[in-house]
Amino acid sequence: MRLRDQVALTLPSLFLRLILGITFLWAGTGKLVGTYSVVGDDAARLANIGIMPTTPPPVTIPEKTPQPTESSESTEPVPTEPATPASDLDEQANDIIEMIEDQLESSNAPTDEPEASDQADEQKVRFQSVQYASTTYSASDFPEPMQVKGLSSIALMISKAADPGLTADSNPINPIMPAALASKPWPKLMAWTVAITELVAGVFLLLGFLTRISALGTLSIMLVALWMTQFGPAVIQSNNAFFGFIPFADNPWAPGTYTHLFWQLALLAMSGAVFFLGSGAIGVDRLLFRPSPRDPYFHGDPKASKIKSDHSPPAVNRSEFDRTPNPTP
């Protein structure tokens, strides 16, 4: 095989794997290690899907109004209650004792509703959960910015795609993802799936290990990302998209207008190319798996010998008395 053919079969897959591996390794690590700040509606949405806050919002307890007290220097006489006779005190004590005994007897007596105490305990637990572990938060609960992991950005994006909410004039926004993905545990579960897939696929692509499976994982991530961030809003939510699927921009010819879109398309195309090319000659897959008999890098082009034999001239039968020139060299 010629040198340029060997280079053509080796370097393209290697270059694509390096770019994809570094990109997705950086993206996956950033989601697990990096942080960013959220406030208001975004923080409340994250709290409602079970990601934050780690501590409940503070409960405001109204302060008691201090009662006015008389100065110790006041000369006005303080009214005092008349002393109670001892006989009346004995009667009151006996009444209190009888009342306590009646309550004890009534509590020990069988009742028609044996689940009354269970219901009371359940109401108590429910009250505590509302006060200290509520799952319904609003933007007013998070007036200050709060730091969360980069993983939360994916969960927030999924939640907004499945439940976009209302417009400024209180009109519902069409979702671009199934509505079931807006509730627990799907946003958090899908965010972890994306982060782990990017991290593992990035390492495997750099090593050339399970290359096609890793490229298929990055290909799936980029398809979903393009739909959620670019084409989905343009197709379903926007009434002013270019050609019906390209996000609208006031100045589409500005250099940075579609930078994000083109970068996502480039990653999608590179993932598809690596999926079909495989790891190439430089990779762990080449050491672990035997090459195909059709692999031209190791066995040459199997059609070359066939083409050569098909174009060879037919043999000529010559007698010993034939002295004409031989047509075949």
Protein Blocks (a to p, Z undefined) as FASTA:
>chain_A
ZZklmmmmmmmmmmmmmmmmmmmmmmmmmmmmmccddehjlmmmmmmnopacfbdcdddd
ddddddddddfkbcbdcdddddddfklmmmmmmmmmmmmmmmmmmmmpccfblmlmmmmm
mmmmmmmmmmmmccbdcfklmmbccdddfklmmmmmmmmmmmnbpafkopacddfbdfkl
mpccklmmmmmmmmmmmmmmmmmmmnopaklmmmmmmmmmmmmmmmmmmmmmmmmmpccd
ghhlaccdfblmbfklmmmmmmmmmmmmmmmmmmmnonojndfklmmpccdfklmklnop
fklmmmmmmmpccdddddfklcbdcfbZZ
